[in-house]
Amino acid sequence: MPELPEVEALAGFLRERVVGHVIARVDVLAISALKTYDPPVTALGGLTVTGAARHGKFLDLDVDGLHLVIHLARAGWLRWREEIPSRPVRPGGKNPLALRVHLDDGSGFDLTEAGTKKGLAVYVVRDPSDVPGVATLGPDPLDDTFTAAALGGIVGGKRTQIKGLLRDQKVIAGIGNAYSDEVLHAAKMSPFKIAVSLTEEDVAVLHEAIVTTLRDAVERSRGLEAQDLKGEKKTGLRVHGKAGQKCPVCGDTIREVSFADSALQYCPTCQTGGKPLADRRMSRLLK
């Protein structure tokens, strides 16, 4: 799933490629992806793209005051095309194409989504806050107002595991499964640690890990083509998706805890005092 660093890079990519161009037309191939009807998506035709921004994991194209807001969900992606085929694409079947944007110079981009579980969402709104997911976002961790004191106020009183708290978009915007693993590894903190138990020092360490991890990832992604971002993310991760490999910090074997539809990875030596975390799902399978 694209998270803050990749979406930030995509926003930067679109600023360079799309801003200043007129949208010739928009083809909707997966009607389930379009979540709004007023204004209609056809209203974008003939308008000029004036800006590209990010809200958490949401992409936002400002089109002469209307906003094309995109959430790529788990398996969605943006694919740039220097030349968009003029022939309309037939929807249905196994075609991953959900939406196609044609620009005035013949270029444009596709929104695609792999797999059968569909979550990609597209909104055409007058204000980004009209999108429910944007309206309820927590603070952006790259904003100057996201200080250690602000994080302390967020975790205070929360009796939930810190891994889940970091992934909650209503608490902090933009961090998902992958970067929450990376942040907690950098902070040398167990993903199962309860938020309310964090000391002032813990909060300061966690804050530094959040900001540094995300800023480093954004910097690595800066200037990359859209098609190169996934590969860069995978290469840059230290523990997420690396179960069975050696921790780059201490050399211990990276472990995994599986859930119904996701998994987390961590280093026992760096994060849990050398003790493996209970993997209830794996335990049930072994029984």
Buried (B, 14 or more C-beta within 10 A) or exposed (E): BBBBBBBBBBBBBBBEBBBEBBBBBBBBBBEEBBBBEEEEBEBBBEBBBEBBBBBBBBBBBBBEEBBBBBBBBBBBBBBBBEEBEEEEEEEEEEEBBBBBBBBBEEBBBBBBBEEEEBBBBBBBBEEBEBBEBBEEBBBBBBEEEBBBEBBBEBBEEBEEBBBBBBBBBEBBBBBBBBBBBBBBBBBBBBBBBBBEEBEEEBBBBBBBBBBEBBBBBBEBBEEBEBEEBEEBBEEBBBBBBBBEEEBEBEEBBBBBBBEEEEBBBBBBBBBBEEEEBEBEEEEEEEE
